[in-house]
């Protein structure tokens, strides 16, 4: 493991997030049908949330969660929803589905397919660099497994942190590669540099989850606003990559709390008990009703001659 990967893995934010990842991963193998169903629903929800975020960025418009769900379920037009948003959601889902095969095939052409679907605007030179970096990741992964047969099986937080840090370092290099496009290829900076960088990098955020799948790290979700935060630094420096590792460290600091929240949510979703949730909702309704009744009669003075009535 190189020095930069070690440095990222040792940060408090990454260690905390990977502690949550470890707690999540220790639930496996899932033994209850209820848990397996919950996990499947979580996966569907993650795709809806990510494709909604992608469509929000590619259109620059607000995208309703219901519309993202309808398109995920197969709708290709939605009454009351502009077709441009539906089309953006369709493209996002097609890109998500295409990318979902990478962790099994290691075929980088699915990343290029996703980039085309999302109109990432990669030049031929950029495509070559992306393919090169993807191959570097595969080589590094294979070397790590050859050195330690338990590399992707270890569910301890420190081991997960090392794998997650490795993913962050590689993804940072790839984002830097696609973010930096010579002016003559994009017609000069026109004040929409952030939009260009985000569109160029969106396929790589999907790709990052496939790398997570390969290295037994849970997937990460993000809203459109969170993606803005993740990618802002790359736009401000015009995507110029520095070997100092500053961009990877910054990326890790912003990504870590998103991962922490996502992995805690994933665990909660898997362990969700419908019967218990219904009971808690009933108890909460009763509590609120009692509070409302008490507030309604709060102005009534106590009559010491009347027996006490329990609400």
N, C-alpha and C positions, 0 to 999 in steps of 0.2 A: 504494500500500500504506500503510495507516494506521500510526500510531506503535506501537500495541500489537502488530500483526502483525510489524512490523520487529523489535521487542524480542524476541518469542518466536523468530523465525527466527534471531536472532543468538546465542541461548543455546548454550552448549557442548554441552548434551545433545541438542538438536535438530540441531545441525550434525553431531554424530557419527552420530546415527541416519540422517540423510539422506545421509551419506557411504556408509553401507551400502546405502541405497535406490538410490543412483546406481550402485553396483557391480552390484546385482541387475538394474536396468533395462537396463544395457548388454549383458546377455545377449541381449536381443531385437533383431531377430526371431530366435526359436529356429529353428535350421536342422536339428537332428537329431530324428528321430521319437522317439528315446529321451527327449530333453529335453522334448518336448511331452507325452509320456505322463507323465513325472515331474511336470510342472507341473499337469496335470489331477488327478493324485493328490494333489498339495499342496492344490489347491482343495477337493477332497472332504474331506481331513483337517481343513482350516480350518473348514469347516461343521460337522463332527462335534465339534470342540473347542469352538466357540462355542455350539452348541446344547446341548452338555453343560453348559457354564458357566451358560447361561440357565436350564436346567431345575434346576440345583442351587440357583440363587437363588430361583426362583419356588416351589420346593417346600420349600426349607430343609433338604433331605436330600442325602445323598451319592448321586451318580449314577455308575454304573460306565461306563468307556469302552466296554466291549463292548456295553452296552445302548444307548448313544448311537449306536454303529455299526449295530446291528441296526435301530433305528428309521430311521436315515438310509437304510438299504437297503430299507425298505418294511414292516418289521414294525409291527403295531398292537397286539400283545400279546406278552409275553415270559415264558415260564415262570420262576418264581422272582423276577420283578421286579414290585413293586407297580404296579397299573394307573395310579395317580396320577402315578408317575414317567414311565411310557410316554406318558400323555396330555400331560404337560408337555413331553416331547421332541417329540411330534407337533406341538404348538402352536409350539414354537421353530423347528422345520423349516418349518412353513407360513409363519411370519413371515419367516424367512430367505429363502425362495423368493419370497414376495411382494415383499420389499424389493429383491431382486436385479434387478428390472425398472426401478428408478428411474433408474439411470444412462443408460438408453436412452430412457425416456419422459419424464423430468422431471415425472412425475405424482405430486404429493405425497400423493394419496389412498392410495397403497400404504403410506406411512408410517402413516397413520391406520388402515389395515387391520391392519398389524403390531401397532400399539398395542392394538387390540381383541383380537387373538389372544393377546397376552401379558397381557391384563387390566391394562393400565397405569393405568387409572383417571383418564384425562384428562377434565377438565370441558370444557364447550363453550367457555368462555373460553380455556382452555389450548390447545384445538385451533386456535382462531383465531390465537393468538399463534404457535404452531408453524408454521402455514401462512404467516403473515407473515414469519417469520424464514427459512423455506425459500425464499421468493420473494426476500428480500434477498440470500441467497447466490447464487441464480441471476443476479440483476442484477449483483452484484459480479463474478461469474465472466465474464459476458458483457462487462462493461466492461474487464476485464483482458485478455481475448482481443482485443477491438477495439483496445486500446492496443498490444498485442504479439502478433502472429500466432503467434509461437513459444512463447507462454506455457505451454501444456501439453505442448509437444514437447521442451523443454529438459531434458536428463537430468543436468545438472550439479548437484552437491550443493546449492549456494546457491539455485538456482532451485527445486529440490524443497523446500528448507526454507521458502521463501516460500509455496509452495502449501500445504504441510502446516500452517504457522502460520495461514494463512487459514482452513483447515478447523477447526483447534483453536478459534480465536476464535468462529466461528459455532456450533460444537457446544457450547461453553461457554455461550453465550447461550441455546441451546435447552434444555440440561439445567437451567440456572437457572430457565427459564420453567416447565418441568414439575415441578421439585422444589418450587417455592413454591406451595402451595395454601392458601388461607385456612382457618382452623380450622373454620369452619362447614361447609366442604365435605367435611372428612374426619372430623368428629366430635371434633376436638381431638386434641392429642398424647397418645398412649396408651403411649408407651415403645417403639413400633415404628417410629419415624421413619426409621431407616435402611432397613428393609424397604420402606417406602412409597416412599422416594426411589429406591431401586434398581429397583423394579418400574416406576416411572414413567419412569425413564431408559433402561431396557434397549432399547426400540426405537430410541433415538437412537444407541446404540453400533453397532447394525447400520446405521443411516442414515449414520454417520460413514464406514463403509467404502464406501458408495455415493458419498459426496462424494469420497473418495479416488480411486475409479474415474473420476469425472468429471474430476478434475484430474491424472490420471496420477501418482498416488502409490500405492505398494503398500498392500494391505490389512493391517490389524493384528489380531492375535489376543490373547485374554486369558483367563485362568482365572477361576473364580468369586472366588478370593481376590484376584486382581489387580483385578477389577471392584470389589470392596469398597473397595480402596485408592483407586481412581479417583474413586469417588462419595462417600466418607466426608465430605469437606469440605462438600459440598452439603447433606448431612443435618444436619451440626452447626450450620450457619448458617440452617437452615430454607429453603434455596434462595433466599434474598434476593440478587438480583443487584446487584453494585456495578460502576459504570462505571470504577472504578479499574483494572480488569483483573487484580486479584489472583487471582481464581478461575481465569482463563484461564492465567495464569502457573503456578499450582500444578498445574492439569490437565496442562499441557505438561511440567512436570518429572516427573510420575508416568508420563505416557504415553510419553515419549521412550525410556526403557530397554526398555519393552515392545515398542515399534516396532523398536528396534535388534535385539533378540533375534529378533523375528519375521522381519525382513528378511534377517538372516544365515541363519536356518533355511530361508527360502524359496530362497535362492541354493544352499545345500547340497543341498536336496531336488531342485532342478532338475538340478544337475550330478551327482547320485548315479549311480554306475555299478555295476550289479548284479554284473558279472563281477569288477570290482576289489574290491567289497565282499566277495564270496565268497572271493577270494584272501586278503584281509586277515584275514577271520575264520579261515581255515585256518591262516595264519601265527600268529595269536594263540593258537589252540588248541594248536599245536605248541610255542609258547613256554611256555604254561602247563603242558603235559605235561612238558616238560624240567625246569621249576622244581619241579614236584611230585615227579618222579623223583629229582632232586637232593636235595630235602628228605627224601625217604623214606630215602635212604642216607647222609644227612649224618653219622649217628652211627658209620658204619663207618670205621675207621681205615685210612689209606692203607698199602698194602703195597708198599714200594719194589721188591720183587722181581718184582711183576706188571706187565705192560705196561699203559699208560694206555688206557682205553676211553672213546671219545667218546660222550656221552649223546645 
